[in-house]
Amino acid sequence: MSKLYAVSGVTGMTGNELVRQILTEGSTDHILGFDNFYASSIETVSDHMGDDRFEFFEYDLNNKAQMQDFENRVKAAADDYEEVIYINCAAVVHTEHFYHVYETYETNVEGMNRFLQQAIHIGAQKYINCSTSEVYSMNSWNENGGVRESDYLTLSVAEHSQRTSYAVGKLLTEFFIKDAVDEGRIKGCSIRFANVYSKDERYPKHIIPFIISSLRDTGKVVLLENSRKNRRTFLNNYDSCSAVLALASEDSALDGTVYNVATEEEISMIDLAELCAEKMGIKEPVIEFRGYRESDPQRRLLSTEKIRTRTSWKPKVTLDKGLDECIASYLKKG
């Protein structure tokens, strides 16, 4: 079955890896993708720019004229494929942007909904909504295998942290897709990713590339005071994207609900910094602590029982292997 994929944010951390996993050798699938390079580069998909199965457009999710043209292109190509799948990867996501309420709302909420309505309008069969584990906010873990998708949420509020606006916006998008599926307009689901990292991330904003680039450039790393206690699990970008495709291929899973996608390899921020330093040949790395983040959970541990029972997905890239890949990539860039 040949599929047509419409992918927003296609050069970003999730989008560019999806390109590689969809367009494997011998695949007859096709991708129409766009990005505005908000936090990415065309370099991330350079290996497929000459591929006839991949069409790229430098478009902005919030530009109505460009999105109308994109819709027309998807509509014109749709009849040549047995299934049309929309995947929304566009997001204002880097750490410092979490606090920019208007930017996150425009792209993450309004943009996502317009992209969803476009998919419904052209008659697409499926829509995958990339959400975030940030929605768990202040109850991001428990002792019984991690928080579940059905658990009630305890969110911090504006008096504690404007950062929560990012999580609230993403949470709202989960209601959009649930409503569309419940009304029978499309099949789809939302995915709550936990701490995704990639060797191809352009800007070292997330914690793993930040630690590696800091050690590379200065031989030390400056962490928030929260990092003295914080623990996290980390999900390699290969595994986050394979989860997207596993769900997209399982019709029974596309019931409008939410799926956690994470690993169970929990590590403290201090141990993470020391492990990166060890792998980089830096003995006794200097770790400084500066600044404090309000309403930051000490742990983020998610249950992935739901996606494991409803699809064949499971993570394949260990943290050890993933760090080796990131370090090799960032040392080469340096």
SULVENMO-V177200 format. One record per residue. PHI is phi as a letter, one per 40 degrees, with the letter a starting at -180 (* if undefined). Layout:
# SULVENMO-V177200
PHI + PHI
This chain:
# SULVENMO-V177200
* + c + b + b + b + b + b + c + f + c + c + c + c + c + d + c + c + c + d + c + c + c + c + c + d + g + c + b + c + b + b + b + b + a + a + b + g + d + a + a + a + c + c + c + b + c + c + b + c + c + c + c + c + b + b + b + b + c + b + b + d + c + c + c + c + c + c + c + c + c + d + c + c + c + c + c + c + d + c + c + b + c + a + b + b + c + b + c + b + c + a + c + b + c + d + c + c + d + c + c + c + c + c + c + c + c + c + c + b + c + c + d + c + c + c + c + c + c + d + c + c + c + g + c + c + a + a + b + b + c + b + a + c + d + c + c + f + c + b + c + a + a + c + b + g + g + c + b + c + c + c + c + b + b + c + c + b + d + c + b + a + c + d + c + d + c + c + c + c + c + c + c + c + c + c + d + c + c + c + c + c + c + c + g + c + a + c + i + a + b + b + c + c + b + f + c + b + a + c + b + c + c + b + c + c + c + c + c + c + c + c + c + c + c + c + c + c + b + g + a + b + b + b + c + d + d + c + c + b + c + b + a + b + b + b + c + c + c + c + c + c + c + c + d + c + c + c + c + c + b + d + c + c + c + b + g + c + b + b + c + b + a + b + b + c + c + a + c + c + c + c + c + c + c + c + c + c + c + c + c + g + b + c + f + c + c + b + b + b + a + g + a + b + c + f + b + c + c + b + b + b + b + c + b + d + c + c + c + c + b + b + c + c + a + c + b + c + c + c + d + c + c + c + d + c + c + c + c + c + c + c + c + c + c
